[in-house]
Amino acid sequence: MTSSIAAIAPNGDAGAQGTFCDDMWQRTADLMGAIHDHPFNTALGDGTLERDRFAFYIVQDGRYLEAFSKALATASTRAADPADAAFYAQSAHTALAAERMLHAGYIEEFGLGAEDAAGIATSPTCLAYASFLQATALTAPYPVLAAAVLPCFWIYQDVGTALLQKAGPEHPYQKWISTYSDPAFAASVEQAKSITDRLATTTDPATREAMGEAYCRAAAYEWMFWDSAWHRESWPTARWLS
Ligand SMILES: Cc1ncc(CN)c(N)n1
């Protein structure tokens, strides 16, 4: 009989011993299925996603990426290993430089001016996800922060790669799909996974448990983010507050 939390699967079943990432992939298997099957992503994949929905997503995502980038920059300052620090610093830059450049292209293509974008309120889900990342960056142990940012890499690569199978060159969202199915992005996902796995094996059981909770919370927010874009989520209180 084992007494080590690290040797217990995150769902509480004794037995299955894998890396932290293997455990997380198993634990979120149903959620990943729901992400791939979400109408936003199936329509994104077959190119039928309405522009309004995608534009709403792009505006929200630009705001999310600012928070994500800050969380990564904080991870860089908190990393003890210089190679990890460089990885998170580089990723913080990429989130703002490359991903937001992708957004800028779509915003221009859709003829969305700065004023139009400013008129779209940050959705409750976008704010919740961004706030969760920033709170984790500022208050949680560094391994928990590494786990919290991992789904942002891994899930996007998984979705981008799956959509690549369906997308031809004339696909309206080809650039989005290419960004997240790019081998360079896959390499950064592998690095984020390997850092997180290493931290999970060297930390104490309670922190590893908290890493699992942070990973699953962020993965849940990923589903919620696409769902909120699909429904163009607004504040139920908007009628009283402008
Ligand atoms: C909500 C969200 N999550 C992740 C990613 C990929 N960095 C993104 N652009 N947006």
The ligand as a Tripos MOL2 file, in Angstrom:
@<TRIPOS>MOLECULE
LIG
   10    10     1     0     0
SMALL
NO_CHARGES

@<TRIPOS>ATOM
      1 C1         -7.5420   31.6410  -23.8660 C.3       1 LIG1
      2 C2         -6.2380   31.2870  -24.4950 C.ar      1 LIG1
      3 N1         -5.5300   30.2240  -24.0040 N.ar      1 LIG1
      4 C3         -4.3320   29.9080  -24.5950 C.ar      1 LIG1
      5 C4         -3.8500   30.6030  -25.6480 C.ar      1 LIG1
      6 C5         -2.5640   30.1990  -26.3160 C.3       1 LIG1
      7 N2         -1.4980   30.9520  -25.8050 N.3       1 LIG1
      8 C6         -4.5810   31.6720  -26.1190 C.ar      1 LIG1
      9 N3         -4.1760   32.4170  -27.1540 N.pl3     1 LIG1
     10 N4         -5.7970   32.0150  -25.5500 N.ar      1 LIG1
@<TRIPOS>BOND
     1     1     2 1
     2     2     3 ar
     3     2    10 ar
     4     3     4 ar
     5     4     5 ar
     6     5     6 1
     7     5     8 ar
     8     6     7 1
     9     8     9 1
    10     8    10 ar
@<TRIPOS>SUBSTRUCTURE
     1 LIG1         1 GROUP 0 **** ****
